[in-house]
Amino acid sequence: MGTLGFSYIGLLYLLMLFIPNILLAKNKPQGYTLIAPQENRFLLISERIGQVLVTVSVLIFTNYNPTVFSAWSSWLIVSVVLMVLYEIAWIRYFSKPTLENFYRPFLLVPVPLASLPVLAFLLLGVYGKVICLIISALILAIGHIGIHVQHYKILSREETG
């Protein structure tokens, strides 16, 4: 399950996640409010439940805090790389804050502002061997990535038709 306690790695991940999203809330791309009301209710519920579960799971287990470096640490390294790529994707977006740029693939990763952090949290759960975070990240993936893919498809239809 996991060792109860505080995870500073979890807090760092959440800060990396929340700061750009707070900036986004104040500067949404033009047209976003037209797409958002079309969200699938199941995906929205899955996203919200996943967000709460990931936030709690990542903070209350110490298993994510690195101890001894080993081959198993590669899970953490890949997870950190994904979070850094997530931050770079945000920098790309904020350099040209358009709806198209918000959903545009980054380094062949579709809907990167949804996919990268979810994958990072999933791998963090693998690194910490915390099934609770793995399941939480999968629930979040269904909703969060699903919603972003839905938005991307709506946007693609509007551009072509």
Secondary structure, 3 states (H helix, E strand, C coil): CCCECCCHHHHHHHHHHHHHHHHHHHCCCCCHHHHHHHCCHHHHHHHHHHHHHHHHHHHHEHHHCCCCCCCCHHHHHHHHHHHHHHHHHHHHHHHCCCHHHHHCCECCECCHHHHHHHHHHHHHHHHHCCHHHHHHHHHHHHHHHHHHHHHHHHHHHHHHC
